[in-house]
Amino acid sequence: MSEDAQRKTPLYDEHVRLGEKIVPFAGWLMPVQYTSIVEEHQSVRNNVGIFDISHMGQLIVAATPSSKKVGGESAVATWLNTMLTNNIDKLDIGMGQYTFLLNERGGIMENHLKEGRSPDRASGGLDTADPCNLTNRSTDFGGVAIQGPRVVELFHALFGKDIQPPPRNAIADVPFDGTTASVARTGYTGEDGIEVFFRTADAVKFWNGALERGKTFGIKPCGLGARDTLRLEMCYPLNGSDLSPERNPVEAGLGFFVDLTKRSFMGRDVLRRAKENGTAEKLVPFRMKQKGPPPRPHYAVFQNGERIGEVTSGTISPSLNWGVGMAYVSSAHAKIGTEIDIEIRGQKFPATIEKKPLYKKSAS
């Protein structure tokens, strides 16, 4: 796809103005870094960083007026529970949960954070029909992730000292400079954080306001590169790399986001068998045992000369200063502490399968 055919977020011109490096990503032109990946990574670990997440879709599922309730349950909850792996009935209003949309083979088509906004309305979901309406509001909104240990201080600088941030995995509408923003206490970095969504027309105002008010707290704009190193240190999987339509949540180590007590949902029988019988392969984190080139996707994994798997994600960890990654390996070799070799440019480098997460924050 040519650069002209790539989509641009409402913050694209601001990224260009700041001089960031832009790359194609999933059909979008996105910032990969502003200064350096390491500097942006450490800003999130030690202070606060801001990411453009406007490329993430915003879909609203709402009950039709004639069918607000089905069998005593919300029509929205009933439909979503047949499509997604987690159980929306466990959600209180204003709370969110991580979940998957699967294919009939149990493979992961999408991973979502689903939020219950009212008894008959939820954000998240894909294709539906009566008794629900689905609206794609993605072009109506922009979004940023603000992550790091000083995020609460910046929240108060943005929204006021008397307004409290929502609890973890909750979402709330908060006034901002004459408009309203939806603030979720969520993120994918391993740090405290919020994800803020606003009207497209307000995107530049919010972005620049956050950068200006965040100067006191050491804020830095961050790109895809730092997002990847941050999530990898925490062993958070990335759709399209560690997750795919050929992989199911059980082999990815994410079975706790699957509620098999629900009567039915796409891929349920496959996941039930996977939980009962195990899977041929498992997704595991690993750490290199010596300095060297970084592990990368599709590099082969060996043990005692036998190929046992393939790397899905890899990098040099800025926090640990070691090569780290994740790989699918045969379940017989997936035990923590197992010694493996990663083939990098024709040479084998030793590594060890580790416990999640790879990075643990030191006690202050």
C-alpha positions in Angstrom: 0.0 0.0 0.0 1.4 3.4 -1.0 1.9 6.1 1.7 -0.8 8.1 0.1 -3.2 5.2 0.6 -2.4 5.0 4.3 -4.9 6.6 6.8 -3.8 9.5 9.0 -4.9 10.1 12.6 -6.2 13.5 13.6 -2.8 14.1 15.3 -0.7 13.3 12.2 0.2 16.9 11.5 1.3 17.4 15.1 3.6 14.3 14.8 5.1 15.8 11.6 5.6 19.2 13.4 7.4 17.5 16.2 9.7 15.8 13.7 8.9 12.2 14.5 9.7 9.3 12.3 6.5 8.0 10.6 6.0 4.4 9.4 3.1 2.4 7.9 1.3 0.4 10.6 -1.8 -1.7 10.0 -3.0 0.7 7.2 -2.1 3.9 9.1 0.8 6.3 9.1 1.9 6.3 12.7 4.9 7.7 14.7 7.5 5.0 15.5 9.7 7.4 17.6 10.3 11.1 18.3 13.8 11.2 20.0 14.8 7.6 20.7 12.9 4.5 21.6 15.0 4.0 24.8 14.4 7.6 25.9 10.7 7.4 25.4 10.6 4.0 27.0 12.3 5.3 30.1 10.1 8.3 30.3 7.1 6.0 30.7 8.9 3.8 33.3 10.1 6.8 35.3 7.8 9.8 34.6 5.0 9.9 32.0 4.6 9.5 28.3 1.8 10.1 25.8 0.9 7.9 22.8 -1.4 8.5 19.8 -4.0 5.6 19.8 -6.4 7.2 17.4 -6.0 4.3 15.0 -7.9 2.0 17.5 -11.5 1.5 16.5 -14.5 2.8 18.4 -17.6 0.7 17.9 -20.9 1.1 19.8 -23.4 -1.7 20.3 -26.8 -0.6 21.4 -30.2 -2.3 21.9 -32.9 -1.3 19.5 -35.8 0.6 21.2 -38.2 -2.4 20.7 -35.9 -4.9 22.4 -34.3 -3.4 25.4 -34.6 -6.8 27.3 -34.3 -10.3 26.1 -35.2 -13.0 28.6 -34.6 -10.5 31.4 -31.1 -9.7 30.1 -29.8 -6.7 28.1 -30.0 -7.4 24.4 -26.5 -6.0 24.1 -25.1 -8.3 26.8 -26.9 -11.3 25.3 -25.5 -10.7 21.8 -22.0 -9.8 23.0 -21.9 -13.0 25.1 -22.5 -15.1 22.0 -19.6 -13.4 20.2 -16.9 -12.7 22.8 -15.0 -15.0 25.1 -15.4 -13.1 28.4 -18.7 -12.6 30.2 -20.2 -9.1 30.0 -22.7 -10.1 32.7 -19.8 -9.7 35.2 -19.4 -6.0 34.3 -20.8 -3.2 36.3 -21.8 -0.1 34.5 -18.7 2.0 33.7 -16.3 -1.0 33.9 -14.3 -2.7 31.2 -12.9 -6.2 30.6 -10.3 -7.7 28.2 -11.9 -10.2 25.8 -11.5 -11.9 22.4 -13.4 -12.4 19.2 -12.6 -15.8 17.8 -13.2 -17.7 14.6 -14.9 -21.1 14.4 -11.5 -22.8 15.0 -11.0 -20.8 18.2 -8.3 -18.6 16.6 -8.0 -15.0 17.7 -9.5 -12.5 15.2 -9.4 -9.5 17.5 -8.7 -8.7 21.1 -10.7 -5.9 22.7 -11.2 -3.9 25.8 -15.0 -4.0 26.2 -16.7 -1.3 28.3 -20.3 -1.3 29.7 -21.5 2.3 29.3 -25.2 1.7 30.3 -27.5 -1.4 30.7 -28.3 -1.3 27.0 -25.1 0.2 25.5 -21.5 -1.0 25.3 -18.4 0.0 23.4 -16.7 -2.8 21.5 -17.9 -5.5 19.2 -18.1 -6.1 15.5 -20.9 -7.2 13.2 -24.4 -7.5 14.6 -28.1 -7.4 13.7 -31.5 -7.0 15.4 -32.1 -6.7 18.3 -28.9 -4.7 18.4 -27.5 -1.8 16.4 -23.8 -1.4 15.8 -22.3 2.0 15.0 -18.7 2.5 13.8 -17.7 5.8 15.5 -14.0 5.4 14.8 -13.7 8.5 12.6 -15.6 10.6 15.2 -13.0 10.2 17.9 -9.3 10.5 18.6 -7.5 9.0 21.5 -4.3 9.1 23.5 -2.7 6.8 26.1 -1.0 8.6 28.9 1.2 6.2 30.8 3.6 6.3 33.7 4.0 6.7 37.5 3.2 10.4 37.4 -0.1 9.9 35.4 -2.3 10.8 38.4 -0.5 14.1 38.8 -1.0 14.9 35.1 -4.6 13.8 35.3 -5.3 16.5 38.0 -3.3 19.1 36.0 -5.6 18.3 33.0 -9.0 17.8 34.6 -8.8 19.6 38.0 -7.7 18.7 41.5 -11.2 18.0 42.6 -11.8 15.3 39.9 -10.5 11.8 40.7 -9.3 9.4 38.0 -11.5 6.3 37.5 -10.5 3.1 39.2 -8.6 0.4 37.3 -10.4 -0.8 34.2 -13.2 1.7 34.7 -14.3 4.5 32.3 -15.8 7.9 33.1 -16.7 11.1 31.2 -14.7 14.1 32.4 -15.0 17.8 31.4 -12.0 19.3 29.6 -11.7 22.8 28.4 -15.3 23.3 27.3 -15.8 19.8 26.0 -16.0 16.2 27.4 -13.4 13.4 27.3 -13.9 9.7 28.1 -11.2 8.6 30.4 -10.4 4.9 31.0 -7.9 3.7 33.6 -6.3 1.3 31.2 -3.1 0.8 29.3 -0.6 -1.7 27.8 2.7 -0.7 29.4 2.8 -2.2 32.9 2.6 1.3 34.4 -0.4 3.2 35.8 -2.1 4.9 33.0 -5.2 6.3 31.4 -6.6 6.2 27.8 -8.5 9.3 26.8 -10.9 9.6 23.9 -12.3 12.8 22.6 -14.0 14.2 19.5 -11.8 14.4 16.5 -12.1 18.1 16.4 -10.7 18.3 19.9 -7.7 16.0 19.3 -5.0 18.7 18.7 -6.2 20.8 21.6 -6.0 17.9 24.0 -2.7 16.6 22.7 -1.0 20.0 23.0 -2.7 20.7 26.4 -1.3 17.4 27.7 2.2 18.1 26.4 2.2 21.6 27.9 0.7 20.7 31.3 2.9 17.6 31.4 6.2 19.4 31.2 6.3 19.6 35.0 6.1 15.9 35.2 8.7 15.1 32.5 6.2 14.1 29.8 7.5 12.9 26.4 5.5 12.0 23.2 6.1 8.3 22.5 5.9 6.2 19.4 5.2 2.6 18.4 8.8 1.6 19.2 8.5 2.4 22.9 5.0 0.9 23.0 6.4 -2.4 21.7 9.4 -2.5 24.2 7.2 -1.6 27.1 4.6 -4.3 26.4 7.2 -6.9 25.7 8.9 -6.4 29.0 5.5 -7.1 30.6 4.8 -10.1 28.2 1.6 -8.5 26.9 0.9 -10.1 23.5 0.4 -8.1 20.3 -2.3 -9.0 17.8 -0.7 -9.8 14.5 2.5 -11.0 16.1 1.8 -13.1 19.2 -1.9 -13.5 18.5 -3.5 -14.5 15.2 -6.4 -16.4 13.6 -4.2 -19.5 13.8 -3.6 -19.2 17.6 -6.2 -19.6 20.4 -6.2 -17.9 23.8 -5.4 -21.1 25.7 -2.1 -21.7 23.9 -1.3 -18.0 24.2 -1.6 -18.3 28.0 -4.7 -16.1 28.1 -7.3 -18.7 29.1 -8.4 -16.6 32.1 -10.1 -14.2 29.6 -12.3 -17.1 28.5 -15.5 -17.9 30.4 -16.5 -21.5 29.5 -19.5 -21.3 31.9 -21.3 -19.4 29.1 -23.7 -21.5 27.1 -22.2 -20.7 23.7 -19.8 -18.4 21.8 -17.8 -18.7 18.7 -15.0 -21.2 19.2 -16.1 -22.4 22.6 -15.9 -26.1 21.9 -12.3 -25.7 20.6 -11.3 -23.8 23.7 -13.0 -26.3 26.0 -11.0 -29.2 24.4 -7.8 -27.1 24.6 -8.3 -26.5 28.3 -9.2 -30.1 29.0 -6.5 -31.8 26.8 -3.8 -29.1 26.6 -2.3 -27.6 23.4 0.6 -28.7 21.2 2.4 -25.4 21.7 2.5 -22.6 24.3 3.5 -19.0 24.1 6.4 -18.4 26.5 8.6 -15.4 27.4 12.4 -15.8 27.2 15.5 -13.9 28.0 18.8 -14.1 26.2 21.8 -15.2 28.3 24.5 -13.1 26.6 24.8 -9.9 24.8 24.2 -10.0 21.1 21.8 -9.1 18.3 18.1 -8.8 19.3 15.8 -11.7 18.7 13.2 -11.0 16.0 9.9 -12.6 14.8 10.2 -15.8 12.9 13.6 -16.7 14.3 13.8 -20.4 15.0 13.9 -21.8 18.6 16.0 -24.9 19.3 16.7 -27.2 22.3 19.6 -29.7 22.0 19.7 -29.2 18.3 15.9 -29.9 17.8 13.7 -27.2 16.5 10.9 -26.7 19.0 9.3 -23.4 18.0 9.5 -19.9 16.6 9.9 -16.4 18.0 6.9 -14.1 17.7 8.2 -10.9 19.3 11.7 -9.8 20.3 13.7 -6.7 21.2 16.5 -5.4 23.4 14.8 -4.5 26.7 15.7 -0.9 27.7 15.0 -1.6 31.3 16.9 -4.9 31.5 19.5 -4.2 28.8 19.1 -7.8 27.6 17.5 -9.4 24.6 14.0 -10.6 25.4 11.0 -11.9 23.5 8.2 -14.3 23.2 7.9 -17.5 21.3 5.6 -20.4 20.6 7.4 -23.6 21.6 6.2 -27.2 22.0 4.4 -27.7 25.3 6.9 -30.4 26.3 9.6 -27.7 26.4 7.6 -24.8 27.7 8.6 -25.1 31.4 10.0 -22.1 33.2 13.8 -22.4 33.4 14.2 -24.4 30.2 17.4 -23.7 28.4 16.9 -22.9 24.7 18.7 -21.5 21.7 17.5 -18.7 19.4 18.9 -18.9 15.8 19.9 -15.3 14.8 21.5 -14.8 11.4 22.6 -18.4 11.2 24.1 -18.5 14.7 22.6 -20.0 17.8 22.4 -17.8 20.9 21.5 -19.2 24.4 18.3 -18.1 26.2 16.1 -19.2 29.1 12.3 -19.5 29.3 11.3 -17.1 32.1 8.3 -16.4 34.3 6.0 -13.5 33.4 6.5 -10.6 33.5 10.1 -10.2 32.4 10.3 -6.7 34.0 9.3 -6.1 37.6 9.3 -2.6 39.0 11.6 -2.1 42.0 10.0 -1.2 45.3 10.4 2.4 46.1 
